[in-house]
Amino acid sequence: MQEKKISACPLNCWDACSFKVTVKDDRVLKVDGNKDHPETQGNICSRGRMLEARTNSDLRITKPLKKVADEFKSISWGQALDEIAEKMRDIKKIHDPTAVFHSHDYSNNGLLKNLDQRFFNCYGGLTEVVGSLCWGAGIEAQIWDFGNSESHAPKDLFNSKHTVIWGRNTASTNIHLFSHLIEAKKRGIHVTVIDPLNHKTTRIADMYVAVRPGMDGLLAIGILKELKRMNLLDLNFIEHYSYGFDEFENILDEISMSEIVASTSVAEKTITKLAAIYSGGPTSTYLGLGLQRYANGGHTIRLIDALVALSGNVGIKGGGANYANLPVSQSFDMKNLTLSSKKVQKRTFTRMNQAEEILSNEGTPIKMAFVSRGNPLTQLPDTNRVEEAFTSIETLVVIDQFMTDTAQIADYILPCTTVFEEEDIYHASMYHSYVNYGPKLVAAIGEAKSDRWIWTELAKRLGFGDEFSYSDVEFIKMGLKSLEKKGITFERIKQEGFIKLPVQDVPWSDFHFKTPTGKYELTSIRAINEGKEGKLTFQYPLEFDQKEYPYHLLSKHPERSNHSQNYHLINDDQVIIEISEKIAKDHLLQDDDRIVVHNDRGEIQGHVKIMKNSHADTINIDEGRSKPFGGSVNILTHSGQSKIGLGGIQYDCLVNIRKI
């Protein structure tokens, strides 16, 4: 009998959608949105709908695999886990726990996915990754500024007079905000989009500003200079609720408007219009993740934060520097779930510099690596270096559903379940503050097992099985312990399907910030205490004005795939290279011409698509393609990290082109 059941999206995304899933005869037939959810309201994207295809695909790995003489052979779970556990015991005896490396990301979320931390903490420690390819520098920036990274409730947008979408293509990556923007325009709210790329969101804007890549922070300085010139800065906020303005004011005075105009490609009259938008609030600002994928990326977010704060748009309805919403994940009892106190030894690699760290030969060598919820050979920058690093490891274990580029080089592949084959609760610390329930809807295909089962079985073999002698529900309740006193229990989430977490709709409304001074910090005391430069300044991108490589390469999120997860399902093997009209004219190129994009790190071939009205020196190649589908754009990208730390600099990438 055909049934429709509630579920939830596990993908690493702003929107954290609630689903209605059609199931018949132990098979998922269709994924739709749940119209009863107050935020997602039945509207879901193609990536969410394709979770049906991911679950039912004939390409799924359904048995544990071991590489023997360069070929994968099916083995039993018992053999796979016994051999892996034995290697882990030997490594710990000869070296220490940090000889085991866990490379993971967030391709599939869920509260129980955090049990990987519990496992390695009980093992005694590990080498783990910190920072983020997506948003790490921006998170750190807002922690320096505000004390945390917090966003307004989605519908607070309707309290705005103006809204500025800065570097976020909401039509592709935040579809419910896009729907709100359409409604906002109907209500007379003025919409501005600032972005090097002209995309679907810019087409609904009242005003579009094509800023030069990496120059967003300098543009924010220009707007602040205009606000100061017109005596429109919020002097009450500056005097009573900010720290370090005098130092920052010197920066405003030192940088000339002519330099700002020349470097940003934004006309002075446009900067004046933007100043009027910020002074004529309430004005809400929604920041994208690409803004901080430069060496200067953390400072870019800090400068836009400063613009929002000093123009009087912090702590008020219809305002905000909306980037992340960390109080969502901070609501859960992660210490209880992960047993962080059991970690005896640890070492950290930054997520973007894993390859360099593995190959460095400094400290304890990496003898074994686990990869879960990620595909580093496609997603990490400087692909060639990444492949060299991961192939150098003696034993590589990959937990995945499909044969990714990373799985291809593994020694063991352990097949894991999809969202519809396991029970969990789901949330995202990015946009709204609802937690969604996802039940187990169908039996796992083949011998696929949940991540929780895999860590539990390894724990038994390594002598700490007692710490994993709990059911899925018992583990979920551990993570919800901190919410029980607020009336949020597992039983209630399961019954209702979704619950709003106790997160403020308008952060900082009391103007008490979580910084060392209790004020909004233009000079970060936290940074200074950590031995870093806490003063807010502008820095040019790492790769800037190189004659040999005159074009800025961006690598935005693909519309039809959550990073590298769907290309094999949509069978899309044509690399599209989007170029500006100016580049097309200079090189006599037309749509569908074949070109090579190259720099010192590598090259990639593809078909031309001309972008209209984008920044003149800009190229885009969507990230996420694996080798069978044209290869990763990360062949070209830089593996360094933001000057503020904890963020990648993939957009800090200059290239040239040649026609084939």
Rosetta blueprint (number, residue, H / E / L):
1 M L
2 Q L
3 E E
4 K E
5 K E
6 I E
7 S E
8 A E
9 C L
10 P L
11 L E
12 N L
13 C L
14 W L
15 D L
16 A L
17 C L
18 S E
19 F E
20 K E
21 V E
22 T E
23 V E
24 K E
25 D L
26 D L
27 R E
28 V E
29 L E
30 K E
31 V E
32 D E
33 G E
34 N L
35 K L
36 D L
37 H L
38 P L
39 E L
40 T L
41 Q L
42 G L
43 N L
44 I L
45 C L
46 S H
47 R H
48 G H
49 R H
50 M L
51 L H
52 E H
53 A H
54 R H
55 T H
56 N H
57 S L
58 D L
59 L L
60 R L
61 I L
62 T L
63 K L
64 P L
65 L E
66 K E
67 K E
68 V E
69 A L
70 D L
71 E E
72 F E
73 K E
74 S E
75 I L
76 S L
77 W H
78 G H
79 Q H
80 A H
81 L H
82 D H
83 E H
84 I H
85 A H
86 E H
87 K H
88 M H
89 R H
90 D H
91 I H
92 K H
93 K H
94 I H
95 H L
96 D L
97 P H
98 T H
99 A H
100 V E
101 F E
102 H E
103 S E
104 H E
105 D L
106 Y L
107 S L
108 N E
109 N L
110 G L
111 L H
112 L H
113 K H
114 N H
115 L H
116 D H
117 Q H
118 R H
119 F H
120 F H
121 N H
122 C H
123 Y H
124 G L
125 G E
126 L E
127 T E
128 E E
129 V E
130 V E
131 G L
132 S E
133 L L
134 C L
135 W L
136 G H
137 A H
138 G H
139 I H
140 E H
141 A H
142 Q H
143 I H
144 W H
145 D H
146 F H
147 G L
148 N L
149 S L
150 E L
151 S L
152 H L
153 A L
154 P H
155 K H
156 D H
157 L H
158 F H
159 N H
160 S L
161 K L
162 H E
163 T E
164 V E
165 I E
166 W E
167 G L
168 R L
169 N L
170 T H
171 A H
172 S H
173 T H
174 N L
175 I H
176 H H
177 L H
178 F H
179 S H
180 H H
181 L H
182 I H
183 E H
184 A H
185 K H
186 K H
187 R L
188 G L
189 I L
190 H E
191 V E
192 T E
193 V E
194 I E
195 D L
196 P L
197 L L
198 N L
199 H L
200 K L
201 T L
202 T H
203 R H
204 I H
205 A L
206 D L
207 M E
208 Y E
209 V E
210 A L
211 V L
212 R L
213 P L
214 G L
215 M L
216 D H
217 G H
218 L H
219 L H
220 A H
221 I H
222 G H
223 I H
224 L H
225 K H
226 E H
227 L H
228 K H
229 R H
230 M L
231 N L
232 L L
233 L L
234 D L
235 L H
236 N H
237 F H
238 I H
239 E H
240 H H
241 Y H
242 S E
243 Y E
244 G L
245 F H
246 D H
247 E H
248 F H
249 E H
250 N H
251 I H
252 L H
253 D H
254 E H
255 I L
256 S L
257 M H
258 S H
259 E H
260 I H
261 V H
262 A H
263 S H
264 T H
265 S L
266 V L
267 A L
268 E H
269 K H
270 T H
271 I H
272 T H
273 K H
274 L H
275 A H
276 A H
277 I H
278 Y H
279 S H
280 G L
281 G L
282 P L
283 T E
284 S E
285 T E
286 Y E
287 L E
288 G L
289 L L
290 G H
291 L H
292 Q H
293 R L
294 Y L
295 A L
296 N L
297 G H
298 G H
299 H H
300 T H
301 I H
302 R H
303 L H
304 I H
305 D H
306 A H
307 L H
308 V H
309 A H
310 L H
311 S L
312 G L
313 N L
314 V L
315 G L
316 I L
317 K L
318 G L
319 G L
320 G L
321 A E
322 N E
323 Y L
324 A L
325 N L
326 L L
327 P H
328 V H
329 S H
330 Q H
331 S L
332 F L
333 D L
334 M H
335 K H
336 N H
337 L H
338 T H
339 L L
340 S H
341 S H
342 K H
343 K L
344 V L
345 Q E
346 K E
347 R E
348 T E
349 F E
350 T E
351 R H
352 M H
353 N H
354 Q H
355 A H
356 E H
357 E H
358 I H
359 L H
360 S L
361 N L
362 E L
363 G L
364 T L
365 P L
366 I L
367 K L
368 M E
369 A E
370 F E
371 V E
372 S E
373 R L
374 G L
375 N L
376 P H
377 L H
378 T H
379 Q H
380 L L
381 P L
382 D L
383 T H
384 N H
385 R H
386 V H
387 E H
388 E H
389 A H
390 F H
391 T H
392 S L
393 I L
394 E L
395 T E
396 L E
397 V E
398 V E
399 I E
400 D E
401 Q L
402 F L
403 M L
404 T L
405 D H
406 T H
407 A H
408 Q H
409 I L
410 A L
411 D L
412 Y E
413 I E
414 L E
415 P E
416 C E
417 T L
418 T L
419 V H
420 F H
421 E H
422 E L
423 E L
424 D E
425 I E
426 Y E
427 H L
428 A L
429 S L
430 M L
431 Y L
432 H L
433 S L
434 Y E
435 V E
436 N E
437 Y E
438 G E
439 P L
440 K L
441 L L
442 V L
443 A L
444 A L
445 I L
446 G L
447 E L
448 A L
449 K E
450 S L
451 D H
452 R H
453 W H
454 I H
455 W H
456 T H
457 E H
458 L H
459 A H
460 K H
461 R H
462 L H
463 G L
464 F L
465 G H
466 D H
467 E H
468 F H
469 S L
470 Y L
471 S L
472 D H
473 V H
474 E H
475 F H
476 I H
477 K H
478 M H
479 G H
480 L L
481 K H
482 S H
483 L H
484 E H
485 K H
486 K H
487 G L
488 I L
489 T L
490 F H
491 E H
492 R H
493 I H
494 K H
495 Q H
496 E H
497 G L
498 F E
499 I E
500 K E
501 L L
502 P L
503 V L
504 Q L
505 D L
506 V L
507 P L
508 W L
509 S L
510 D L
511 F L
512 H L
513 F L
514 K L
515 T L
516 P L
517 T L
518 G L
519 K L
520 Y E
521 E E
522 L L
523 T E
524 S L
525 I H
526 R H
527 A H
528 I H
529 N H
530 E L
531 G L
532 K L
533 E L
534 G L
535 K E
536 L L
537 T L
538 F L
539 Q L
540 Y L
541 P L
542 L L
543 E L
544 F L
545 D L
546 Q E
547 K L
548 E L
549 Y E
550 P L
551 Y E
552 H E
553 L E
554 L E
555 S L
556 K L
557 H L
558 P L
559 E L
560 R L
561 S L
562 N L
563 H L
564 S L
565 Q L
566 N L
567 Y H
568 H H
569 L H
570 I H
571 N L
572 D L
573 D L
574 Q L
575 V L
576 I E
577 I E
578 E E
579 I E
580 S E
581 E H
582 K H
583 I H
584 A H
585 K H
586 D H
587 H L
588 L L
589 L L
590 Q L
591 D L
592 D L
593 D L
594 R E
595 I E
596 V E
597 V E
598 H E
599 N E
600 D L
601 R L
602 G E
603 E E
604 I E
605 Q E
606 G E
607 H E
608 V E
609 K E
610 I E
611 M E
612 K L
613 N L
614 S L
615 H L
616 A L
617 D L
618 T E
619 I E
620 N E
621 I L
622 D L
623 E L
624 G L
625 R L
626 S L
627 K H
628 P H
629 F H
630 G L
631 G L
632 S L
633 V H
634 N H
635 I H
636 L L
637 T L
638 H L
639 S L
640 G L
641 Q E
642 S L
643 K L
644 I L
645 G L
646 L L
647 G E
648 G E
649 I L
650 Q L
651 Y L
652 D L
653 C L
654 L E
655 V E
656 N E
657 I E
658 R E
659 K E
660 I L
